[in-house]
């Protein structure tokens, strides 16, 4: 008997350790559901309040309760993350949540901006006050990651809101993927009545549904139904909560109750082993009593322990290995998810892009650029369209490709052409963008075969471009200088909203740092005089290019045109400034509009264009100031009657004759694309000492 004890004594600690580890693994599984019928002081043990959020009378208030208008932001977060993805079965959970909320204001004329229900990998999600719904920071719109259902109570044109009250699905951006009007089901989001919302996501159907009702009965039909796969955004553990914000209002946001559950997959457990005597599924029958001697009893016991010992040891090793591998896989999944967040756009295969563009067939060409050709691609499996930019096989093409990919992949704004992905394969450099159905601004603006852009579209284009340039110049972590703003690089979506594209010449700069001299790049006709002289691109050189584009939009004329009467080259800036000096600037308005525009708004747009195209860079406004003027938050600019002249003491980088000759060659190439580039000598009219 004593001879069989040492193996058992050696194995018992290991068995205890294995069982303890297995038990800990099971205990780590988070609860898949919770419920708050109301909110009490005890609820604070299971909730995290951020910003201006507070608890009062069984309700959670998300924004300040004040009698005077203010800007406020608050969030409430369930502090324990829930498991949404099982790497062992490669399954994403479905989920369902129900909550009751109300939006009201002590001042019936002071409302804005709304609240959201969100899912986020961050448990400290708190955005800026104002029109940001408490989800994102005003200076870093792309920092926070989330899936959110917004219950918006104010129309914000910066995020493409369709109207006042609306419900929308947002993913990592406040520009909703899809929206719905609650008034269609008789719901007023801000009348102060309690509204119950149900949000269901069914992973097997790849569908998200939102229901609203004034009662506790769930409607038969959803208000919002979105066909979408959320699995790329639900990687393992995710935090849940609500956020809200106000922008100079007294709007109050209350959460009255909340329940949540996940379903659709069961976390895998370690499999039982047939030789594990602790397995409760083993049936032990009483043995038949047979007399036996003491020596035979000891032999049988020793044999049994000799067999059971290694079996226990193997079972323990298997359990320990299973736990270790599972934890390693979770770590790898988290790393993979972080890498996916960092890279953003996905990598396409060359075969996929070649098939979608019919082998880059000439019939799919959308346009040509300095560094490559753009093709239309159709992906049959998803029914979606995209634009594929195929860079030239050259050193410049590679440089442009890397610049565009590294810069635009980190940017997100509703007036930017969104990058979907990229491909570096078979010696090809390919960038995949959202497809813009209405093409480039220059082709629409100068297409004689179709009706002219109406005034509302033109105003929207001017404001949209000002908004995105404000974002690039002042709201990104690093300032982005585009360097090639022109009508052919402004694309129009299905609703003629402007999208700025082609970041191949763009440069990143630290804020408040002096620019360095570079080789002059861009398109003649849009380049600022000081950029041509010193080769230093700044935000003011972008402002100059914007001014030229705005004058084109208002006048319907190119930067440089040949006069039909005397065949002389006419400078657009000089022509508009001449009319301004005569007090007849409104005569510059595009005649194809037939006078169907607001005269004062047109006058303001022309003055803003001249102010931006001022030869003196110090006199040009910032893009933020331009945006404020266009949306009537600042007075129109004061533009001198006579166009200022400049005098440079240094010689130009190139002789004017060389620039004119070079521009003439570029002009011949660009006329095929409908993009006439202006000679520098005609555009700038600068005096060289």
KARABEL-V652902 format. One record per backbone hydrogen bond with DSSP energy under -1.0 kcal/mol. CO is the residue of the C=O (numbers start at 0). NH is the residue of the N-H. Records with the same first field share a line. If there is no record, write none. Layout:
BEGIN
CO = NH, NH
END
This chain:
BEGIN
4 = 8
5 = 9
6 = 10
7 = 11
10 = 14
11 = 15
12 = 16
13 = 17
14 = 18
15 = 19
16 = 20
17 = 21
18 = 22
19 = 23
20 = 24
21 = 25
22 = 26
23 = 27
25 = 28
31 = 261
33 = 259
35 = 257
41 = 44
42 = 45
47 = 76
49 = 52, 74
53 = 60
55 = 58
57 = 38
58 = 55
59 = 254
60 = 53
63 = 65
69 = 248
71 = 245
72 = 51
73 = 243
74 = 49
75 = 241
76 = 47
81 = 237
83 = 92
85 = 89, 90
90 = 85
93 = 262
94 = 200
95 = 260
96 = 198
97 = 258
98 = 196
99 = 255, 256
100 = 194
101 = 253
102 = 191
103 = 251
106 = 109
112 = 152
113 = 244
114 = 150
115 = 242
116 = 148
117 = 240
118 = 146
119 = 238
131 = 134, 135
133 = 126
135 = 127
139 = 142
145 = 171
146 = 118
147 = 169
148 = 116
149 = 167
150 = 114
151 = 165
155 = 158, 160
156 = 159
165 = 151
166 = 179
167 = 149
168 = 176
169 = 147
177 = 168
179 = 166
180 = 183
181 = 184, 186
182 = 185
187 = 190
194 = 100
195 = 212
196 = 98
197 = 210
198 = 96
199 = 208
200 = 94
201 = 205, 206
205 = 227
206 = 201
207 = 225
208 = 199
209 = 222, 223
210 = 197
212 = 195
223 = 209
225 = 207
229 = 232
235 = 83
237 = 81
238 = 119
239 = 77
240 = 117
241 = 75
242 = 115
243 = 73
245 = 129
248 = 69
251 = 103
252 = 61
253 = 101
254 = 59
256 = 99
257 = 35
258 = 97
259 = 33
260 = 95
262 = 93
272 = 275
275 = 278
278 = 281
292 = 296
293 = 297
294 = 298
295 = 299
296 = 300
297 = 301
298 = 302
299 = 303
300 = 304
301 = 305
302 = 306
303 = 307
304 = 308
306 = 310
307 = 311
308 = 312
309 = 313
310 = 314
311 = 315
312 = 316
313 = 317
314 = 318
315 = 319
316 = 320
317 = 321
318 = 322
319 = 323
320 = 324
321 = 325
322 = 326
323 = 327
324 = 328
325 = 329
326 = 330
327 = 331
328 = 332
329 = 333
330 = 334
331 = 335
332 = 336
333 = 337
334 = 338
335 = 339
336 = 340
337 = 341
338 = 342
339 = 343
342 = 344
345 = 421
348 = 352
349 = 353
350 = 354
351 = 355
352 = 356
353 = 358
354 = 357
355 = 377
356 = 360
360 = 363
361 = 364
363 = 375
366 = 373
370 = 391
371 = 368
372 = 389
373 = 365, 366
374 = 387
376 = 385
378 = 382
383 = 378
385 = 376
386 = 432
387 = 374
388 = 430
389 = 372
391 = 393
393 = 397
394 = 398
395 = 399
396 = 400
397 = 401
398 = 402
399 = 403
400 = 404
401 = 405
402 = 406
403 = 407
404 = 408
406 = 409
407 = 410
412 = 415
414 = 499
417 = 433
419 = 345
420 = 431
421 = 347
422 = 429
424 = 427
427 = 424
428 = 390
429 = 422
430 = 388
431 = 419, 420
432 = 386
435 = 438
438 = 491
439 = 443
440 = 444
441 = 445
446 = 449
453 = 457
454 = 458
455 = 459
456 = 460
457 = 461
458 = 462
459 = 463
460 = 464
461 = 465
462 = 466
463 = 467
464 = 468
465 = 469
466 = 470
467 = 471
468 = 472
469 = 473
470 = 474
471 = 479
478 = 508
480 = 506
485 = 488
486 = 441, 489
488 = 500
489 = 440
490 = 498
491 = 437
492 = 495
496 = 492
498 = 490
499 = 416
506 = 480
508 = 478
509 = 512
522 = 525
523 = 677
527 = 531
528 = 532
529 = 533
530 = 534
534 = 517
537 = 541
538 = 542
539 = 543
540 = 544
541 = 545
542 = 546
543 = 547
544 = 548
545 = 549
546 = 550
547 = 551
548 = 552
549 = 553
550 = 554
551 = 555
553 = 589
558 = 571
560 = 569
562 = 566
567 = 562
569 = 560
570 = 574
571 = 575
572 = 576
573 = 577
574 = 578
575 = 579
576 = 580
577 = 581
578 = 583
579 = 582
583 = 586
584 = 587
585 = 588
589 = 592
590 = 593
592 = 595
594 = 596
597 = 601
598 = 602
599 = 603
600 = 604
601 = 605
602 = 606
603 = 607
604 = 608
605 = 609
606 = 610
607 = 611
608 = 612
615 = 618
616 = 619
621 = 625
622 = 626
623 = 627
624 = 628
625 = 629
626 = 630
627 = 632, 633
628 = 631
645 = 686
647 = 688
654 = 658
655 = 659
656 = 660
657 = 661
658 = 662
659 = 663
660 = 664
661 = 665
662 = 666
663 = 667
664 = 668
665 = 669
666 = 670
669 = 672, 674
678 = 682
679 = 683
686 = 647
END
